[in-house]
Amino acid sequence: MSENNHYIIDLRRLSIGTHRFDIQLDDAFFQSLEKTEILGGKVEGQATLNLREEDYELNIAVRGTVFVVCDRCLDPMRIEIDDEQENVQSDEEQCTKDHELDLTWLAYEIVSINIPIVHCHQAGECNKQMELLLHDHLCDDPEPEEDI
């Protein structure tokens, strides 16, 4: 994530007050992450940071599209993201030891929590060849009960 260093905010260098930051998460960002279910996408966000003497209030809004693997057909599928997390509050103890705030990672976490647990295309949108294979392996007959 070294190319995203401009999203790491040094809180010590900011003045008290409200600051706004634009955030871009693109294919390169998602592909740079290890162990993520997100294949790629384009998500734009805006962070509003209200820095106070002892703590801060952070609001992040994200909107865009990400791609994940469909659990049924294994093809990529599109998921629309549109969320805002308000009043994400923190104090100095929750900042990193360097008093930095990584807006990219926070935006990524908001995107992640908006992805459904089950990823499946809408009916009829899955890969037709995979649907045929799945249908061939369906078991329509109930399993016989064993006598105990």
Number of C-alpha atoms within 10 A of each C-alpha: 12 8 9 15 11 11 18 14 16 13 17 10 9 11 12 14 11 14 13 13 13 15 20 17 23 16 15 14 19 20 14 13 12 8 7 12 14 20 18 21 20 18 21 17 21 18 22 17 21 18 17 13 9 8 14 19 16 19 16 23 19 23 17 18 18 25 20 20 17 17 15 15 20 15 15 20 19 17 18 16 20 16 16 17 14 13 14 11 13 13 12 12 9 11 14 11 8 9 14 15 16 16 23 22 15 14 23 16 11 18 24 15 11 13 17 9 8 9 18 20 20 8 6 8 11 19 15 11 10 14 14 10 11 12 11 9 8 8 8 7 6 6 7 6 6 5 4 3
